[in-house]
Amino acid sequence: MIIVIDPFFSKESILRTCYKFADKFHFDIRMINDMYSITVEVLDATPIDSNFEPEFKNTLIDNELRVVIEEKTKVVKDALVCAALREAWSESSDEQ
């Protein structure tokens, strides 16, 4: 099976999606004519379910949204982690 994906999707979200299904499938990802071409092969003799491509694409959309949200909230996340570590460090220094 070959799945063609628009380059609108990031390489990271495509890799995350392939990783989710890596226990059952092998993926070969190539860029052909400015589109991602993903060849899907099963790891055993089980045929690929007809619902696989829609499930793959839905998971891809989910992963793309996660990548976008992570990028947009990175500064806030980093600030929260720094504040928490600073507070934990300050508390451990006060105890000594």
VEXNUNU-882884 format. One record per residue (C-alpha): x, y, z; residue number from 1. Coordinates in steps of 0.02 Angstrom, whole numbers, plus 50000, padded with zeros to 5 digits. Layout:
// VEXNUNU-882884
<X=X | Y=Y | Z=Z | seq=NUM> $
...
// end
This chain:
// VEXNUNU-882884
<X=50000 | Y=50000 | Z=50000 | seq=1> $
<X=50061 | Y=50174 | Z=49959 | seq=2> $
<X=49995 | Y=50327 | Z=50050 | seq=3> $
<X=50028 | Y=50497 | Z=49974 | seq=4> $
<X=50037 | Y=50642 | Z=50097 | seq=5> $
<X=50039 | Y=50828 | Z=50062 | seq=6> $
<X=50196 | Y=50918 | Z=50124 | seq=7> $
<X=50079 | Y=51027 | Z=50229 | seq=8> $
<X=50111 | Y=50896 | Z=50362 | seq=9> $
<X=50277 | Y=50907 | Z=50451 | seq=10> $
<X=50407 | Y=50771 | Z=50439 | seq=11> $
<X=50397 | Y=50755 | Z=50629 | seq=12> $
<X=50210 | Y=50719 | Z=50628 | seq=13> $
<X=50232 | Y=50590 | Z=50489 | seq=14> $
<X=50371 | Y=50503 | Z=50587 | seq=15> $
<X=50265 | Y=50504 | Z=50746 | seq=16> $
<X=50120 | Y=50428 | Z=50651 | seq=17> $
<X=50228 | Y=50291 | Z=50574 | seq=18> $
<X=50302 | Y=50254 | Z=50745 | seq=19> $
<X=50127 | Y=50227 | Z=50817 | seq=20> $
<X=50098 | Y=50087 | Z=50691 | seq=21> $
<X=50277 | Y=50020 | Z=50689 | seq=22> $
<X=50231 | Y=49864 | Z=50789 | seq=23> $
<X=50131 | Y=49798 | Z=50640 | seq=24> $
<X=50200 | Y=49887 | Z=50487 | seq=25> $
<X=50361 | Y=49938 | Z=50402 | seq=26> $
<X=50364 | Y=50111 | Z=50322 | seq=27> $
<X=50471 | Y=50180 | Z=50182 | seq=28> $
<X=50453 | Y=50368 | Z=50172 | seq=29> $
<X=50510 | Y=50460 | Z=50016 | seq=30> $
<X=50483 | Y=50632 | Z=49941 | seq=31> $
<X=50421 | Y=50613 | Z=49763 | seq=32> $
<X=50363 | Y=50764 | Z=49660 | seq=33> $
<X=50352 | Y=50872 | Z=49816 | seq=34> $
<X=50236 | Y=50747 | Z=49903 | seq=35> $
<X=50275 | Y=50619 | Z=50038 | seq=36> $
<X=50254 | Y=50443 | Z=49971 | seq=37> $
<X=50240 | Y=50316 | Z=50112 | seq=38> $
<X=50252 | Y=50134 | Z=50065 | seq=39> $
<X=50170 | Y=50025 | Z=50198 | seq=40> $
<X=50214 | Y=49841 | Z=50216 | seq=41> $
<X=50150 | Y=49722 | Z=50348 | seq=42> $
<X=50277 | Y=49637 | Z=50461 | seq=43> $
<X=50184 | Y=49471 | Z=50455 | seq=44> $
<X=50066 | Y=49386 | Z=50333 | seq=45> $
<X=49911 | Y=49480 | Z=50394 | seq=46> $
<X=49832 | Y=49582 | Z=50254 | seq=47> $
<X=49816 | Y=49770 | Z=50278 | seq=48> $
<X=49642 | Y=49817 | Z=50338 | seq=49> $
<X=49543 | Y=49929 | Z=50220 | seq=50> $
<X=49520 | Y=50052 | Z=50365 | seq=51> $
<X=49707 | Y=50074 | Z=50388 | seq=52> $
<X=49731 | Y=50224 | Z=50273 | seq=53> $
<X=49591 | Y=50328 | Z=50353 | seq=54> $
<X=49654 | Y=50280 | Z=50526 | seq=55> $
<X=49832 | Y=50328 | Z=50475 | seq=56> $
<X=49774 | Y=50496 | Z=50408 | seq=57> $
<X=49670 | Y=50534 | Z=50563 | seq=58> $
<X=49820 | Y=50493 | Z=50673 | seq=59> $
<X=49927 | Y=50604 | Z=50561 | seq=60> $
<X=49809 | Y=50751 | Z=50586 | seq=61> $
<X=49813 | Y=50721 | Z=50774 | seq=62> $
<X=50003 | Y=50717 | Z=50775 | seq=63> $
<X=50015 | Y=50873 | Z=50668 | seq=64> $
<X=49904 | Y=50966 | Z=50791 | seq=65> $
<X=50012 | Y=50906 | Z=50935 | seq=66> $
<X=50170 | Y=50968 | Z=50847 | seq=67> $
<X=50091 | Y=51139 | Z=50815 | seq=68> $
<X=50030 | Y=51154 | Z=50995 | seq=69> $
<X=50200 | Y=51101 | Z=51063 | seq=70> $
<X=50285 | Y=51234 | Z=50956 | seq=71> $
<X=50163 | Y=51370 | Z=51008 | seq=72> $
<X=50169 | Y=51329 | Z=51193 | seq=73> $
<X=50356 | Y=51290 | Z=51208 | seq=74> $
<X=50400 | Y=51457 | Z=51287 | seq=75> $
<X=50263 | Y=51441 | Z=51418 | seq=76> $
<X=50309 | Y=51260 | Z=51455 | seq=77> $
<X=50493 | Y=51304 | Z=51474 | seq=78> $
<X=50451 | Y=51450 | Z=51590 | seq=79> $
<X=50341 | Y=51338 | Z=51699 | seq=80> $
<X=50476 | Y=51204 | Z=51710 | seq=81> $
<X=50609 | Y=51335 | Z=51755 | seq=82> $
<X=50497 | Y=51411 | Z=51888 | seq=83> $
<X=50459 | Y=51241 | Z=51963 | seq=84> $
<X=50642 | Y=51192 | Z=51966 | seq=85> $
<X=50692 | Y=51360 | Z=52039 | seq=86> $
<X=50561 | Y=51339 | Z=52176 | seq=87> $
<X=50616 | Y=51159 | Z=52212 | seq=88> $
<X=50799 | Y=51215 | Z=52217 | seq=89> $
<X=50757 | Y=51358 | Z=52333 | seq=90> $
<X=50659 | Y=51243 | Z=52451 | seq=91> $
<X=50803 | Y=51117 | Z=52459 | seq=92> $
<X=50926 | Y=51259 | Z=52496 | seq=93> $
<X=50815 | Y=51324 | Z=52637 | seq=94> $
<X=50811 | Y=51154 | Z=52720 | seq=95> $
<X=51001 | Y=51149 | Z=52739 | seq=96> $
// end
